[in-house]
C-alpha cells in the first residue's frame, strides 16, 4: 500500500472515530443500562442455579422445569409487559418536563397490577391442568410441570408489581435501585432454593415445588425493596404520589393501546420458544433435556440483552419527549457496540469450550447412559446458538427503540408473521409428519431470529419512529 494512501486512510479513520466519539453516548448508556444488566444478571443467576440444583435432583425435574417455566413466563410476560410499558410513559413525561404526570402514570400501572393478580389466580385454578394435558408429556413430567406452573401463577402478581415499580425508576434513568433490589432478591433465592429443593437446614424436601416457592419469596423481597423507595418523602412531594392516586382513564387507555401490542410482541417471542420446547418434547427425553440445558445457558445472553433493551427504550422515550431523536439513535448504536463486546466473548465460550458449560448441568450418576449423548448433542446446538445470539443484539436494541417511541403495532405484526412462518408451521409440520431432527429444529430458531433482525433493522432505518409519542403532545 502506498504511503500516501496509508496516511490518508489513517486520517479518514481517525476523523470517523472523532466524529462518532462526539455523538456517542457510551458513558450514559453504560450508566443507565449496566445496573439493569446487573439486575437481569441476578435474575439469570437465580434461574441458572435453579436449573443446576434441579438437574442434580432428578432428570424428571430438569425436563419439567423449563417447559413449565417458559409457559408461566409467557403468561407473566404478557401481563408484566403491559405493566412495564408504564416506563415509556414516565420516560416521555420526564423528557418533556411534566413531573406532575409521572405520579398519575405510576398509579395506572399499580391499578393494572392488581387486576393482573385476579387474572393470574383464575389461570392457576382453572387453566393449569387442561393446558398441560394438551401438551402431551409423560404423566410423571406433566405432574411436575403443573406443580411449578400453578405456584408461580398464584403469586405472579408480585412479578407484575416488580415490572410496574421498576418502571418508575427506569423511565427516569434511575436504574441503580432496580439493580440493588434484584441482587437482594437473588441473595435470598439461591440458598432458599437449595434448601427447599433438597430439604436441608430443617426445611422440607419439596423438589420442583421448592424451586417455585423460593422464586416467589425472592419476588416478594424485590417488591418490598422498591415500594418504600418509591414512596419516600422526596418522591412523594416531587411527583405528588398521594394526590394523584386516582384512576386516569386517558392514561390507562393509552397504556393499554401501546402496552398491549408491546406485551403481545414480547409474549409471542416467548411463545415461539415455548412452542419450540413443547414440540421438541415429542422427540423424546434426551432431546428435551438437551434443549432445556441449552436454553438455560443461552439466558446468559438473553437477560443482559433484555437489560440493555429496557435502558435504551427509556433513553429513547426521554429523547423523544425532549424532541431530540438524534440522541436516541446515538444511544441505540452505543448500546449495540457495548452489547456486541459481551456477546462475542460469550460466542467464543460456546464455540470453543461448550463441554465445560454443559457439564455444569449434568450429574453423570443420575443421567446414566444419556450423559454422553446429551453432551455431544448440546455441543453442536450451542454452536448454532452462537449464531443467533449475535443476530439477537440488533433485534433487541432496534426493537427497544421502536417500543420507546410507541411503534408497538408494527412490532406485533412482524413478530406474529415471523413466528408463524419461521417457527410454528415448519416445526409442527416437520416434527409431526416428517420426523424433523433436533438440529433442523434449532435451525428454525436461527432463521426466526435472523428474519426478525432484518425486518426490525429496516423499520428502524426508515425513521418513522422519530416522529412518534405515546403521551399527549405539548
LOMARLUM-258142 format. One record per residue (C-alpha): x, y, z; residue in one letter; residue number from 0. Coordinates in steps of 0.02 Angstrom, whole numbers, plus 32768, in hexadecimal, padded with zeros to 4 digits. Layout:
<sites>
SITE,x,y,z,lodren,gutor
SITE,X,Y,Z,A,NUM
...
</sites>
This chain:
<sites>
SITE,x,y,z,lodren,gutor
SITE,8000,8000,8000,X,0
SITE,804A,80AC,7FCF,X,1
SITE,807C,8119,8061,X,2
SITE,800B,81A9,802A,X,3
SITE,7F73,8135,8022,X,4
SITE,7F9C,80E7,80CB,X,5
SITE,7FAF,8194,8117,X,6
SITE,7F08,81CC,80CB,X,7
SITE,7EB0,8130,810D,X,8
SITE,7EF1,814E,81BC,X,9
SITE,7EB5,8203,81B6,X,10
SITE,7E09,81CD,8175,X,11
SITE,7DF4,8147,81FC,X,12
SITE,7E2B,81C1,8283,X,13
SITE,7DAE,8242,8244,X,14
SITE,7D21,81C1,8244,X,15
SITE,7D4E,818D,82F5,X,16
SITE,7D58,8241,8331,X,17
SITE,7CAF,826B,82E3,X,18
SITE,7C5E,81D1,8330,X,19
SITE,7CAF,81F1,83D9,X,20
SITE,7C58,829B,83DF,X,21
SITE,7BAF,824B,83BD,X,22
SITE,7BC4,81A9,841E,X,23
SITE,7B72,8190,84C7,X,24
SITE,7BD8,80FF,850B,X,25
SITE,7BEA,8148,85B8,X,26
SITE,7B32,8175,85C8,X,27
SITE,7AFA,80CF,857F,X,28
SITE,7B6C,8071,85F5,X,29
SITE,7B2F,80D7,868A,X,30
SITE,7A79,80AF,8663,X,31
SITE,7A85,8001,8618,X,32
SITE,7B0D,7FAB,867E,X,33
SITE,7AA9,7FB1,8721,X,34
SITE,7A17,7F66,86C1,X,35
SITE,7A8B,7EE2,8678,X,36
SITE,7ACB,7EBE,8727,X,37
SITE,7A18,7EAC,8763,X,38
SITE,79F2,7E39,86D1,X,39
SITE,7A92,7DDA,86F6,X,40
SITE,7A52,7DBF,87A6,X,41
SITE,79B2,7D77,875B,X,42
SITE,7A1B,7D0D,86E5,X,43
SITE,7A85,7CCB,8774,X,44
SITE,79E4,7C9E,87D1,X,45
SITE,79A3,7C3C,873C,X,46
SITE,7A4D,7BF1,8717,X,47
SITE,7A65,7BAE,87C8,X,48
SITE,79AF,7B79,87CB,X,49
SITE,79CD,7B0B,8732,X,50
SITE,7A72,7AC8,8775,X,51
SITE,7A24,7A97,881C,X,52
SITE,7992,7A42,87C5,X,53
SITE,7A03,79EA,8746,X,54
SITE,7A60,7999,87D7,X,55
SITE,79BC,7973,882F,X,56
SITE,796F,790D,87A1,X,57
SITE,7968,7909,86E4,X,58
SITE,78AA,790E,86F0,X,59
SITE,78B1,79B3,874F,X,60
SITE,792A,79FB,86CE,X,61
SITE,78BB,79C1,863F,X,62
SITE,7822,7A11,8690,X,63
SITE,7865,7AB6,86D1,X,64
SITE,7890,7B08,862A,X,65
SITE,77EA,7AE2,85CF,X,66
SITE,7787,7B17,866A,X,67
SITE,77F9,7BAB,868B,X,68
SITE,77F1,7BEC,85D9,X,69
SITE,7734,7BD4,85D5,X,70
SITE,7718,7C37,8674,X,71
SITE,7797,7CB7,8639,X,72
SITE,772C,7CCA,859C,X,73
SITE,7694,7CF6,8606,X,74
SITE,76F6,7D69,8678,X,75
SITE,774D,7DBC,85E5,X,76
SITE,76A8,7DF2,859B,X,77
SITE,7662,7E3E,863B,X,78
SITE,770C,7E7C,8677,X,79
SITE,7731,7EC0,85C9,X,80
SITE,7697,7F2F,85D0,X,81
SITE,76C3,7F69,867F,X,82
SITE,777A,7F8A,8652,X,83
SITE,7746,7FF8,85C0,X,84
SITE,771D,807C,8642,X,85
SITE,77D9,809E,863F,X,86
SITE,77C7,80E6,858E,X,87
SITE,773E,815D,85C9,X,88
SITE,77A9,8192,865D,X,89
SITE,7842,81A7,85EC,X,90
SITE,77E5,8217,8571,X,91
SITE,7793,827D,85FC,X,92
SITE,783E,828E,864C,X,93
SITE,788D,82C6,85A8,X,94
SITE,77FF,8340,8587,X,95
SITE,7812,838C,8634,X,96
SITE,7766,8358,8677,X,97
SITE,778B,830D,8724,X,98
SITE,76D6,8323,875C,X,99
SITE,76A3,829C,86DE,X,100
SITE,7721,821B,871C,X,101
SITE,76C1,81F5,87BD,X,102
SITE,761F,81DD,875F,X,103
SITE,7674,8168,86E2,X,104
SITE,76BC,8101,8771,X,105
SITE,7611,80EA,87C1,X,106
SITE,75C6,80AA,871E,X,107
SITE,764E,8026,871D,X,108
SITE,7625,7FF7,87D1,X,109
SITE,756B,7FE8,87AB,X,110
SITE,7593,7F78,8716,X,111
SITE,7604,7F0E,8785,X,112
SITE,7577,7EEC,8801,X,113
SITE,7504,7EB7,8772,X,114
SITE,758E,7E44,8731,X,115
SITE,7592,7DEA,87D9,X,116
SITE,74DC,7DB9,87C5,X,117
SITE,74FB,7D79,8714,X,118
SITE,7592,7D12,874B,X,119
SITE,7533,7CBD,87D9,X,120
SITE,74AB,7C8E,875D,X,121
SITE,752D,7C42,86E7,X,122
SITE,757F,7BE2,8774,X,123
SITE,74D9,7B9A,87AE,X,124
SITE,7481,7B6F,870C,X,125
SITE,7502,7B6A,867F,X,126
SITE,7598,7B0B,86C4,X,127
SITE,755D,7A57,86B2,X,128
SITE,7507,7A67,8606,X,129
SITE,75A0,7AC4,85C3,X,130
SITE,7620,7A40,85F1,X,131
SITE,75AC,79B2,85BF,X,132
SITE,75AB,7A02,8513,X,133
SITE,7669,7A06,850C,X,134
SITE,7670,7948,8513,X,135
SITE,770E,7929,8579,X,136
SITE,7720,788B,85E3,X,137
SITE,76B5,7883,8683,X,138
SITE,774E,7893,86F4,X,139
SITE,778B,7930,869A,X,140
SITE,76DC,7979,868B,X,141
SITE,76BC,7970,8746,X,142
SITE,775E,79CF,876B,X,143
SITE,7737,7A50,86E4,X,144
SITE,768C,7A72,8730,X,145
SITE,76D3,7A88,87DF,X,146
SITE,7756,7B05,87A7,X,147
SITE,76E0,7B67,8735,X,148
SITE,7654,7B72,87B5,X,149
SITE,76BE,7BB8,8843,X,150
SITE,770D,7C3E,87D5,X,151
SITE,7664,7C71,878D,X,152
SITE,7611,7C7E,8837,X,153
SITE,7696,7CFA,8870,X,154
SITE,76BC,7D47,87C5,X,155
SITE,7672,7DEF,87FB,X,156
SITE,7719,7E0D,8852,X,157
SITE,7774,7DFA,87AD,X,158
SITE,76FE,7E75,8757,X,159
SITE,7714,7EED,87EA,X,160
SITE,77D1,7EE9,87D1,X,161
SITE,77BB,7F1F,871B,X,162
SITE,774B,7FB1,874D,X,163
SITE,77B7,7FED,87DD,X,164
SITE,7858,7FD9,877A,X,165
SITE,780D,8044,86F0,X,166
SITE,7804,80D8,8767,X,167
SITE,78C2,80D5,8777,X,168
SITE,78F1,8096,86C9,X,169
SITE,7886,8118,8671,X,170
SITE,78E6,81A3,86C7,X,171
SITE,7990,8153,86A8,X,172
SITE,79A6,8127,8761,X,173
SITE,79D0,806F,874F,X,174
SITE,7A3E,804F,87E7,X,175
SITE,79AC,802F,8860,X,176
SITE,7969,7FAB,87E9,X,177
SITE,7A14,7F58,87E5,X,178
SITE,7A25,7F56,88A3,X,179
SITE,7976,7F0E,88BB,X,180
SITE,7996,7E82,883E,X,181
SITE,7A3D,7E56,888C,X,182
SITE,79ED,7E4A,8938,X,183
SITE,7966,7DDA,88ED,X,184
SITE,79EE,7D6A,88A5,X,185
SITE,7A4D,7D60,894A,X,186
SITE,79AF,7D21,899E,X,187
SITE,797D,7CAE,8910,X,188
SITE,7A1B,7C45,88F8,X,189
SITE,7A2E,7BFC,89A8,X,190
SITE,7972,7BED,89BD,X,191
SITE,7968,7B93,8915,X,192
SITE,79E9,7B14,894B,X,193
SITE,7998,7AFB,89F5,X,194
SITE,78E7,7AE2,89B3,X,195
SITE,7918,7A72,8921,X,196
SITE,7986,79FB,8987,X,197
SITE,7938,7A10,8A34,X,198
SITE,79CA,7A51,8A9C,X,199
SITE,79DD,7AC6,8B32,X,200
SITE,793C,7A84,8B7D,X,201
SITE,78D1,7AAC,8AE4,X,202
SITE,7869,7A27,8A87,X,203
SITE,78A5,79D5,89E7,X,204
SITE,782E,7A1B,8962,X,205
SITE,788E,7A01,88C0,X,206
SITE,7845,7A68,8831,X,207
SITE,77C0,7AB4,88A5,X,208
SITE,784C,7AF5,8913,X,209
SITE,789C,7B4A,887D,X,210
SITE,77F8,7BA2,8856,X,211
SITE,77DE,7BD9,890C,X,212
SITE,788F,7C20,8916,X,213
SITE,786C,7C86,8878,X,214
SITE,77CD,7CCC,88C5,X,215
SITE,7829,7D00,8964,X,216
SITE,78AF,7D58,88FD,X,217
SITE,7827,7DB8,889D,X,218
SITE,77E0,7DF0,8943,X,219
SITE,788C,7E2E,897C,X,220
SITE,789F,7E98,88DE,X,221
SITE,77F2,7EE6,88F4,X,222
SITE,7816,7F0E,89AA,X,223
SITE,78B7,7F64,8975,X,224
SITE,7868,7FCF,88EB,X,225
SITE,77C7,8006,8941,X,226
SITE,7814,8069,89D3,X,227
SITE,7892,80B9,895B,X,228
SITE,7808,80F7,88E7,X,229
SITE,779B,813A,8974,X,230
SITE,782A,8191,89CE,X,231
SITE,780A,8246,8A00,X,232
SITE,786D,829A,8972,X,233
SITE,7812,8238,88EA,X,234
SITE,7768,824E,893D,X,235
SITE,7781,830A,8936,X,236
SITE,77D0,8318,888A,X,237
SITE,7753,82AA,882F,X,238
SITE,76BC,82C7,88A0,X,239
SITE,76A7,820C,88B7,X,240
SITE,7618,8214,8933,X,241
SITE,75BE,82A3,88DA,X,242
SITE,75BF,8244,8834,X,243
SITE,757C,81A1,887E,X,244
SITE,74E4,8196,880B,X,245
SITE,74AE,813F,876D,X,246
SITE,74E3,81A4,86D4,X,247
SITE,7482,8154,8646,X,248
SITE,74E1,81B3,85C0,X,249
SITE,758D,8176,85F8,X,250
SITE,754B,80C7,861D,X,251
SITE,74FD,80BA,8570,X,252
SITE,759F,80F2,851E,X,253
SITE,75FF,8077,858B,X,254
SITE,7593,7FEB,8546,X,255
SITE,7598,8032,8495,X,256
SITE,7656,802E,848D,X,257
SITE,767E,7FB2,8518,X,258
SITE,7612,7F21,84DA,X,259
SITE,7666,7F17,842D,X,260
SITE,7710,7F29,8480,X,261
SITE,76E7,7E9E,84FD,X,262
SITE,769F,7E30,8474,X,263
SITE,773D,7E48,840D,X,264
SITE,77AA,7E0F,849C,X,265
SITE,7731,7D85,84CD,X,266
SITE,772D,7D44,841A,X,267
SITE,77EA,7D43,841C,X,268
SITE,77E5,7CD9,84BB,X,269
SITE,7755,7C71,8474,X,270
SITE,77C0,7C44,83DE,X,271
SITE,7841,7BF8,8454,X,272
SITE,77BA,7BAA,84C1,X,273
SITE,776F,7B56,8428,X,274
SITE,781D,7B21,83F4,X,275
SITE,7840,7ACE,849C,X,276
SITE,7797,7A78,84A0,X,277
SITE,77B0,7A33,83F0,X,278
SITE,7861,79F8,8418,X,279
SITE,7813,799C,84AD,X,280
SITE,77C2,7929,842D,X,281
SITE,786E,78F0,83F1,X,282
SITE,7894,789D,8497,X,283
SITE,78E6,78BB,8540,X,284
SITE,7998,78D3,8501,X,285
SITE,7973,795B,847E,X,286
SITE,78FF,79B1,84FC,X,287
SITE,797F,79AC,8589,X,288
SITE,7A09,79E9,8513,X,289
SITE,799C,7A78,84D3,X,290
SITE,796F,7AA9,8585,X,291
SITE,7A28,7AB1,85B2,X,292
SITE,7A55,7B17,8518,X,293
SITE,79C6,7B93,8532,X,294
SITE,79FA,7BA8,85E7,X,295
SITE,7AAC,7BCE,85AB,X,296
SITE,7A70,7C46,8524,X,297
SITE,7A1C,7CAF,85AA,X,298
SITE,7ACD,7CEB,85CF,X,299
SITE,7ABA,7D50,852E,X,300
SITE,79FF,7D73,8533,X,301
SITE,79F2,7DC3,85DE,X,302
SITE,7A7D,7E44,85C5,X,303
SITE,7A33,7E6F,8519,X,304
SITE,798B,7E85,856E,X,305
SITE,79DB,7EFA,85EE,X,306
SITE,7A27,7F63,8563,X,307
SITE,7981,7F67,8507,X,308
SITE,7926,7FAC,85A0,X,309
SITE,79AB,8033,85B4,X,310
SITE,79AD,8065,84FC,X,311
SITE,78EF,8069,84F9,X,312
SITE,78F1,80E2,858C,X,313
SITE,7977,814F,853B,X,314
SITE,7913,8152,849A,X,315
SITE,7877,8189,84F7,X,316
SITE,78D5,8215,854E,X,317
SITE,7927,824E,84AB,X,318
SITE,7882,8254,844D,X,319
SITE,782E,82AB,84E0,X,320
SITE,78B3,8334,84CD,X,321
SITE,789E,8334,840F,X,322
SITE,7950,82F4,83EF,X,323
SITE,7946,824F,838D,X,324
SITE,79FF,825A,8360,X,325
SITE,7A26,8234,8417,X,326
SITE,79C1,8194,840A,X,327
SITE,7A23,815D,836F,X,328
SITE,7AC9,817B,83C6,X,329
SITE,7A8D,811B,845F,X,330
SITE,7A55,8088,83F4,X,331
SITE,7AFA,8074,8399,X,332
SITE,7B5E,808E,8438,X,333
SITE,7AF7,8005,8489,X,334
SITE,7B13,7F90,83F5,X,335
SITE,7BD0,7FA9,83FD,X,336
SITE,7BD8,7F87,84B8,X,337
SITE,7B66,7EEF,84AD,X,338
SITE,7BC6,7EA6,8419,X,339
SITE,7C66,7EA3,8480,X,340
SITE,7C13,7E34,8503,X,341
SITE,7BBB,7DC8,8481,X,342
SITE,7C5A,7DA5,841D,X,343
SITE,7CB3,7D6D,84BD,X,344
SITE,7C20,7CFB,84E5,X,345
SITE,7C22,7CB7,8433,X,346
SITE,7CD9,7C88,8449,X,347
SITE,7CAA,7C22,84E2,X,348
SITE,7C19,7BCC,8487,X,349
SITE,7C84,7BA2,83EF,X,350
SITE,7D2A,7B71,843E,X,351
SITE,7CFA,7B2D,84EA,X,352
SITE,7C45,7AF1,84E4,X,353
SITE,7C68,7A53,8547,X,354
SITE,7C9F,7AB8,85DF,X,355
SITE,7BFE,7B1A,85F2,X,356
SITE,7B8B,7A87,85C5,X,357
SITE,7BDC,7A18,8649,X,358
SITE,7B9F,7A8F,86D2,X,359
SITE,7AED,7A53,86B2,X,360
SITE,7B0D,7998,86B3,X,361
SITE,7B1F,7917,873B,X,362
SITE,7B6F,787E,86EA,X,363
SITE,7B2A,7807,876C,X,364
SITE,7A79,7849,8758,X,365
SITE,7A7B,784F,869A,X,366
SITE,7AD0,77A8,8680,X,367
SITE,7ADF,7775,85CA,X,368
SITE,7A92,7819,858F,X,369
SITE,7B27,7880,85CC,X,370
SITE,7B97,786F,8533,X,371
SITE,7B07,7883,84B8,X,372
SITE,7ACA,7923,850B,X,373
SITE,7B7C,7967,8514,X,374
SITE,7B9D,7949,845B,X,375
SITE,7AF4,798A,8423,X,376
SITE,7B03,7A25,8491,X,377
SITE,7BAE,7A54,844C,X,378
SITE,7B6C,7A58,8399,X,379
SITE,7AD1,7ABC,83C9,X,380
SITE,7B37,7B3C,842B,X,381
SITE,7B94,7B66,838C,X,382
SITE,7AEE,7B8D,8338,X,383
SITE,7AC0,7BF7,83CE,X,384
SITE,7B62,7C5A,83B5,X,385
SITE,7B1B,7C95,830D,X,386
SITE,7A71,7CCA,8349,X,387
SITE,7AA7,7D29,83E6,X,388
SITE,7B14,7D97,8377,X,389
SITE,7A80,7DC0,8307,X,390
SITE,7A12,7DD7,839F,X,391
SITE,7A76,7E70,83D5,X,392
SITE,7A35,7ED6,8341,X,393
SITE,7984,7E96,8355,X,394
SITE,797C,7EBE,840F,X,395
SITE,79C8,7F6D,8405,X,396
SITE,796B,7FAB,836B,X,397
SITE,78C7,7F62,83AD,X,398
SITE,78E5,7FBF,8452,X,399
SITE,78F4,8063,83F1,X,400
SITE,784F,8042,839A,X,401
SITE,77FD,8018,8441,X,402
SITE,7842,80B7,8490,X,403
SITE,77F0,811A,8405,X,404
SITE,7749,80BF,8408,X,405
SITE,775B,805F,8363,X,406
SITE,7716,7FC4,83B7,X,407
SITE,7695,7F8F,8336,X,408
SITE,771A,7F75,82B2,X,409
SITE,777D,7F0A,832C,X,410
SITE,76E2,7EA2,834F,X,411
SITE,76BA,7E80,8299,X,412
SITE,776E,7E54,826F,X,413
SITE,7785,7DDA,82FF,X,414
SITE,76DC,7D8A,82D9,X,415
SITE,7708,7D6B,8223,X,416
SITE,77B9,7D30,8243,X,417
SITE,7783,7CBC,82D1,X,418
SITE,7706,7C66,825F,X,419
SITE,7777,7C5A,81C6,X,420
SITE,781E,7C31,8217,X,421
SITE,77ED,7BD1,82B4,X,422
SITE,773C,7B8F,82CB,X,423
SITE,7717,7B4E,821C,X,424
SITE,77C2,7AFF,81F4,X,425
SITE,77D6,7AB4,82A2,X,426
SITE,7728,7A6B,82AC,X,427
SITE,7729,7A24,81FC,X,428
SITE,77DF,79EE,8203,X,429
SITE,77D6,7994,82AA,X,430
SITE,7725,794F,829B,X,431
SITE,772A,790F,81E7,X,432
SITE,77DF,7906,81AD,X,433
SITE,7842,78D4,8248,X,434
SITE,78A8,7975,8250,X,435
SITE,7947,7960,82B6,X,436
SITE,7985,79CC,8345,X,437
SITE,7A07,7A29,82DB,X,438
SITE,7988,7A58,8256,X,439
SITE,7914,7A95,82E0,X,440
SITE,799C,7B05,8327,X,441
SITE,79C0,7B46,8277,X,442
SITE,790D,7B89,8277,X,443
SITE,793B,7BEE,8311,X,444
SITE,79CF,7C3C,82B7,X,445
SITE,7961,7C65,8221,X,446
SITE,78DF,7CB1,8296,X,447
SITE,795B,7D29,82E8,X,448
SITE,79B1,7D55,8243,X,449
SITE,790C,7D84,81F1,X,450
SITE,78D7,7DEE,8285,X,451
SITE,797F,7E47,8287,X,452
SITE,7972,7E75,81CF,X,453
SITE,78BD,7EB5,81D9,X,454
SITE,78D3,7F19,827A,X,455
SITE,7976,7F66,823A,X,456
SITE,791B,7F9C,819B,X,457
SITE,7891,7FEF,8201,X,458
SITE,790F,8048,826F,X,459
SITE,796E,808A,81D9,X,460
SITE,78CC,80CF,818E,X,461
SITE,78C2,814D,821D,X,462
SITE,7805,8155,8231,X,463
SITE,781B,8138,82EC,X,464
SITE,7874,81E0,82FD,X,465
SITE,77CD,823B,82EA,X,466
SITE,776B,81D1,8368,X,467
SITE,7733,81F1,841C,X,468
SITE,76C5,818F,8495,X,469
SITE,76A0,8226,8502,X,470
SITE,7635,82BA,84D3,X,471
SITE,7695,8336,8466,X,472
SITE,76BE,83DA,84BD,X,473
</sites>
